[in-house]
């Protein structure tokens, strides 16, 4: 292991000597290349940060919408339950009417749609992160 490390050290020393022995214009060209690479990486990082912030904001907005939809579903379910109790005379074994089933199914569909939308956004977020990493 020590020999391996010594060999790597010698290789690095050789690279350093090569850089020292290069003509000045080659050194400047290498410096410019490295600066250009750094600038590109900084630009990619800035773009990634903007995209992440945007996706985070959108995720928070969708979470708030989902929470309000869930709250609305609970409220409507409670109203429906109260209405059924009044119609059935507070019977414990009530059978939901066709209309109440439709309302419930529509609310369930809306919540499922929002969950699917969140999943799609999370997948898109992952894809964008991969693209940014690739760039």
Backbone as CSV, one residue per row, in Angstrom:
resi,resn,N_x,N_y,N_z,CA_x,CA_y,CA_z,C_x,C_y,C_z
1,UNK,0.831,-1.198,0.000,0.000,0.000,0.000,0.869,1.253,0.000
2,UNK,1.972,1.207,0.767,2.888,2.349,0.797,3.525,2.543,-0.578
3,UNK,3.889,1.430,-1.213,4.472,1.526,-2.559,3.463,2.112,-3.547
4,UNK,2.245,1.698,-3.410,1.188,2.213,-4.288,1.024,3.713,-4.083
5,UNK,1.015,4.133,-2.837,0.885,5.561,-2.537,2.099,6.340,-3.037
6,UNK,3.268,5.755,-2.884,4.485,6.410,-3.395,4.427,6.555,-4.912
7,UNK,3.915,5.531,-5.572,3.793,5.584,-7.030,2.808,6.682,-7.439
8,UNK,1.679,6.773,-6.726,0.708,7.827,-7.030,1.315,9.203,-6.791
9,UNK,2.105,9.320,-5.733,2.775,10.582,-5.430,3.746,10.954,-6.542
10,UNK,4.483,9.989,-7.028,5.416,10.242,-8.124,4.670,10.675,-9.390
11,UNK,3.529,10.035,-9.658,2.733,10.414,-10.823,2.244,11.853,-10.695
12,UNK,1.779,12.221,-9.518,1.303,13.592,-9.288,2.457,14.583,-9.423
13,UNK,3.621,14.207,-8.895,4.795,15.080,-9.038,5.154,15.251,-10.507
14,UNK,5.041,14.171,-11.267,5.302,14.244,-12.704,4.325,15.188,-13.395
15,UNK,3.043,15.112,-13.013,2.045,16.009,-13.590,2.357,17.463,-13.246
16,UNK,2.764,17.696,-12.012,3.111,19.056,-11.583,4.302,19.571,-12.380
17,UNK,5.311,18.714,-12.545,6.489,19.118,-13.328,6.110,19.422,-14.774
18,UNK,5.201,18.616,-15.311,4.734,18.855,-16.674,4.054,20.218,-16.771
19,UNK,3.230,20.546,-15.781,2.534,21.836,-15.782,3.538,22.981,-15.666
20,UNK,4.562,22.778,-14.822,5.579,23.824,-14.638,6.368,24.035,-15.924
21,UNK,6.664,22.944,-16.614,7.471,23.012,-17.831,6.678,23.464,-19.058
22,UNK,5.354,23.549,-18.943,4.549,23.987,-20.081,4.833,25.450,-20.397
23,UNK,4.690,25.808,-21.641,4.835,27.218,-21.990,3.720,28.031,-21.326
24,UNK,3.971,29.321,-21.083,2.987,30.156,-20.372,1.605,30.172,-21.048
25,UNK,1.571,30.182,-22.377,0.270,30.235,-23.039,-0.547,28.972,-22.775
26,UNK,0.107,27.825,-22.611,-0.611,26.588,-22.299,-1.181,26.647,-20.889
27,UNK,-0.401,27.230,-19.976,-0.886,27.377,-18.603,-2.110,28.282,-18.586
28,UNK,-2.038,29.384,-19.324,-3.168,30.315,-19.377,-4.387,29.643,-19.995
29,UNK,-4.149,28.854,-21.030,-5.251,28.154,-21.675,-5.903,27.172,-20.694
30,UNK,-5.087,26.487,-19.916,-5.621,25.552,-18.912,-6.405,26.306,-17.846
31,UNK,-5.884,27.438,-17.409,-6.587,28.253,-16.419,-7.930,28.712,-16.978
32,UNK,-7.952,29.172,-18.215,-9.204,29.610,-18.839,-10.203,28.464,-18.956
33,UNK,-9.687,27.287,-19.307,-10.559,26.117,-19.413,-11.183,25.788,-18.058
34,UNK,-10.355,25.834,-17.024,-10.865,25.541,-15.682,-11.864,26.605,-15.223
35,UNK,-11.602,27.866,-15.535,-12.530,28.933,-15.177,-13.862,28.769,-15.901
36,UNK,-13.790,28.382,-17.169,-15.003,28.168,-17.949,-15.822,27.011,-17.357
37,UNK,-15.137,25.942,-16.993,-15.810,24.794,-16.384,-16.474,25.197,-15.075
38,UNK,-15.755,25.982,-14.270,-16.300,26.452,-13.001,-17.538,27.310,-13.229
39,UNK,-17.477,28.217,-14.191,-18.619,29.080,-14.490,-19.831,28.264,-14.932
40,UNK,-19.594,27.237,-15.753,-20.690,26.374,-16.207,-21.319,25.631,-15.031
41,UNK,-20.492,25.154,-14.140,-21.014,24.427,-12.973,-21.800,25.363,-12.057
42,UNK,-21.305,26.585,-11.885,-22.024,27.548,-11.053,-23.376,27.891,-11.672
43,UNK,-23.400,28.038,-12.996,-24.649,28.334,-13.701,-25.626,27.172,-13.552
44,UNK,-25.134,25.958,-13.696,-25.985,24.772,-13.547,-26.528,24.683,-12.120
45,UNK,-25.686,24.998,-11.151,-26.124,24.962,-9.752,-27.194,26.015,-9.502
46,UNK,-27.015,27.214,-10.059,-28.007,28.274,-9.893,-29.335,27.859,-10.523
47,UNK,-29.269,27.266,-11.706,-30.484,26.796,-12.377,-31.162,25.720,-11.534
48,UNK,-30.372,24.824,-11.005,-30.908,23.760,-10.158,-31.580,24.346,-8.918
49,UNK,-30.947,25.335,-8.311,-31.526,25.965,-7.124,-32.867,26.610,-7.440
50,UNK,-32.939,27.306,-8.579,-34.185,27.957,-8.972,-35.275,26.913,-9.207
51,UNK,-34.935,25.847,-9.921,-35.909,24.788,-10.187,-36.379,24.130,-8.890
52,UNK,-35.456,23.873,-7.997,-35.821,23.237,-6.726,-36.747,24.141,-5.907
53,UNK,-36.421,25.446,-5.863,-37.282,26.384,-5.136,-38.675,26.424,-5.752
54,UNK,-38.723,26.457,-7.068,-40.007,26.503,-7.770,-40.827,25.247,-7.472
55,UNK,-40.180,24.091,-7.555,-40.879,22.837,-7.285,-41.299,22.730,-5.819
56,UNK,-40.482,23.252,-4.936,-40.831,23.239,-3.516,-42.063,24.102,-3.278
57,UNK,-42.082,25.292,-3.884,-43.246,26.170,-3.740,-44.497,25.499,-4.290
58,UNK,-44.367,24.883,-5.450,-45.510,24.219,-6.066,-45.976,23.043,-5.209
59,UNK,-45.037,22.315,-4.629,-45.393,21.191,-3.752,-46.160,21.680,-2.533
60,UNK,-45.678,22.778,-1.926,-46.378,23.333,-0.760,-47.791,23.785,-1.141
61,UNK,-47.913,24.404,-2.301,-49.219,24.858,-2.767,-50.155,23.664,-2.959
62,UNK,-49.655,22.605,-3.574,-50.485,21.415,-3.781,-50.846,20.737,-2.459
63,UNK,-49.920,20.759,-1.507,-50.221,20.176,-0.198,-51.333,20.964,0.497
64,UNK,-51.283,22.310,0.365,-52.349,23.131,0.956,-53.688,22.836,0.278
65,UNK,-53.663,22.694,-1.054,-54.905,22.374,-1.768,-55.445,21.020,-1.331
66,UNK,-54.546,20.061,-1.194,-54.968,18.725,-0.762,-55.566,18.774,0.635
67,UNK,-54.936,19.525,1.531,-55.450,19.645,2.898,-56.828,20.294,2.901
68,UNK,-56.996,21.348,2.103,-58.302,22.013,2.073,-59.351,21.104,1.437
69,UNK,-58.951,20.326,0.425,-59.889,19.388,-0.190,-60.292,18.307,0.804
70,UNK,-59.322,17.799,1.541,-59.633,16.775,2.548,-60.561,17.349,3.616
71,UNK,-60.303,18.581,4.022,-61.158,19.228,5.014,-62.575,19.393,4.466
72,UNK,-62.660,19.799,3.196,-63.966,19.964,2.557,-64.680,18.624,2.483
73,UNK,-63.938,17.554,2.159,-64.535,16.210,2.103,-65.102,15.822,3.464
74,UNK,-64.354,16.079,4.512,-64.820,15.752,5.861,-66.073,16.556,6.203
75,UNK,-66.057,17.828,5.842,-67.207,18.682,6.114,-68.443,18.183,5.363
76,UNK,-68.266,17.884,4.066,-69.389,17.395,3.264,-69.888,16.044,3.765
77,UNK,-68.960,15.185,4.170,-69.364,13.883,4.704,-70.177,14.071,5.979
78,UNK,-69.766,15.011,6.814,-70.496,15.287,8.055,-71.878,15.855,7.734
79,UNK,-71.929,16.781,6.781,-73.216,17.346,6.384,-74.137,16.262,5.832
80,UNK,-73.569,15.390,5.015,-74.337,14.293,4.438,-74.850,13.365,5.529
81,UNK,-74.001,13.078,6.475,-74.393,12.220,7.586,-75.520,12.868,8.393
82,UNK,-75.386,14.163,8.664,-76.428,14.879,9.405,-77.751,14.856,8.633
83,UNK,-77.666,15.066,7.332,-78.857,15.074,6.486,-79.522,13.705,6.502
84,UNK,-78.711,12.657,6.419,-79.263,11.304,6.428,-79.923,10.990,7.762
85,UNK,-79.330,11.451,8.832,-79.922,11.216,10.158,-81.283,11.880,10.249
86,UNK,-81.360,13.099,9.725,-82.638,13.806,9.768,-83.671,13.090,8.922
87,UNK,-83.259,12.614,7.747,-84.188,11.938,6.852,-84.623,10.583,7.396
88,UNK,-83.739,9.893,8.037,-84.034,8.525,8.512,-84.456,8.496,9.971
89,UNK,-84.549,9.646,10.600,-84.977,9.656,11.997,-83.923,9.114,12.929
90,UNK,-82.665,9.479,12.671,-81.534,9.084,13.519,-81.359,7.573,13.604
91,UNK,-81.644,6.855,12.538,-81.464,5.408,12.500,-79.975,5.086,12.445
92,UNK,-79.520,4.086,13.198,-78.100,3.730,13.235,-77.663,2.951,12.000
93,UNK,-78.557,2.161,11.431,-78.157,1.375,10.269,-78.750,1.987,8.992
94,UNK,-78.246,3.162,8.663,-78.732,3.878,7.492,-78.081,3.334,6.236
95,UNK,-78.841,3.330,5.162,-78.310,2.947,3.860,-78.185,4.230,3.060
96,UNK,-76.943,4.562,2.609,-76.761,5.807,1.866,-77.595,5.806,0.590
97,UNK,-78.108,6.961,0.251,-78.884,7.092,-0.979,-77.944,7.118,-2.168
98,UNK,-78.512,6.967,-3.356,-77.703,6.965,-4.573,-76.997,8.308,-4.730
99,UNK,-77.693,9.385,-4.415,-77.103,10.728,-4.542,-75.920,10.902,-3.588
100,UNK,-76.065,10.443,-2.358,-74.960,10.582,-1.400,-73.765,9.747,-1.832
101,UNK,-74.027,8.589,-2.441,-72.930,7.777,-2.975,-72.191,8.522,-4.074
102,UNK,-72.952,9.189,-4.946,-72.330,9.952,-6.028,-71.461,11.076,-5.474
103,UNK,-71.961,11.789,-4.474,-71.198,12.878,-3.864,-69.918,12.326,-3.244
104,UNK,-70.056,11.232,-2.512,-68.886,10.632,-1.873,-67.862,10.178,-2.903
105,UNK,-68.328,9.532,-3.967,-67.415,9.059,-5.010,-66.720,10.225,-5.706
106,UNK,-67.453,11.316,-5.937,-66.841,12.499,-6.565,-65.756,13.079,-5.657
107,UNK,-66.026,13.154,-4.357,-65.023,13.670,-3.420,-63.804,12.757,-3.372
108,UNK,-64.041,11.466,-3.378,-62.946,10.502,-3.380,-62.128,10.628,-4.653
109,UNK,-62.803,10.824,-5.782,-62.116,11.007,-7.062,-61.251,12.258,-7.040
110,UNK,-61.774,13.359,-6.486,-60.999,14.608,-6.410,-59.745,14.422,-5.571
111,UNK,-59.868,13.738,-4.456,-58.705,13.513,-3.592,-57.689,12.618,-4.294
112,UNK,-58.167,11.588,-4.980,-57.277,10.689,-5.715,-56.567,11.444,-6.828
113,UNK,-57.275,12.349,-7.498,-56.672,13.151,-8.561,-55.539,13.996,-8.010
114,UNK,-55.764,14.605,-6.867,-54.713,15.429,-6.268,-53.503,14.582,-5.882
115,UNK,-53.748,13.412,-5.352,-52.633,12.531,-4.998,-51.862,12.114,-6.241
116,UNK,-52.562,11.831,-7.321,-51.896,11.467,-8.573,-51.082,12.648,-9.094
117,UNK,-51.628,13.837,-8.973,-50.916,15.032,-9.416,-49.638,15.230,-8.601
118,UNK,-49.707,15.014,-7.311,-48.522,15.137,-6.458,-47.480,14.103,-6.867
119,UNK,-47.907,12.879,-7.126,-46.971,11.833,-7.567,-46.308,12.228,-8.881
120,UNK,-47.106,12.752,-9.811,-46.549,13.186,-11.099,-45.524,14.294,-10.900
121,UNK,-45.828,15.232,-10.030,-44.888,16.330,-9.775,-43.605,15.818,-9.122
122,UNK,-43.739,14.853,-8.237,-42.551,14.291,-7.611,-41.691,13.573,-8.641
123,UNK,-42.325,12.857,-9.564,-41.573,12.194,-10.629,-40.894,13.225,-11.525
124,UNK,-41.615,14.287,-11.863,-41.040,15.340,-12.696,-39.873,16.007,-11.977
125,UNK,-40.021,16.207,-10.671,-38.943,16.790,-9.861,-37.700,15.909,-9.935
126,UNK,-37.891,14.609,-9.803,-36.757,13.675,-9.876,-36.093,13.732,-11.241
127,UNK,-36.915,13.774,-12.305,-36.359,13.834,-13.644,-35.564,15.119,-13.845
128,UNK,-36.097,16.242,-13.357,-35.403,17.517,-13.497,-34.076,17.514,-12.729
129,UNK,-34.090,16.911,-11.553,-32.840,16.817,-10.790,-31.815,15.983,-11.541
130,UNK,-32.267,14.897,-12.167,-31.341,14.066,-12.947,-30.789,14.845,-14.137
131,UNK,-31.657,15.619,-14.797,-31.207,16.416,-15.940,-30.197,17.465,-15.499
132,UNK,-30.471,18.110,-14.361,-29.554,19.123,-13.846,-28.219,18.482,-13.488
133,UNK,-28.272,17.318,-12.887,-27.038,16.615,-12.536,-26.278,16.249,-13.804
134,UNK,-27.004,15.843,-14.825,-26.351,15.493,-16.107,-25.697,16.705,-16.747
135,UNK,-26.407,17.846,-16.709,-25.859,19.082,-17.291,-24.630,19.488,-16.499
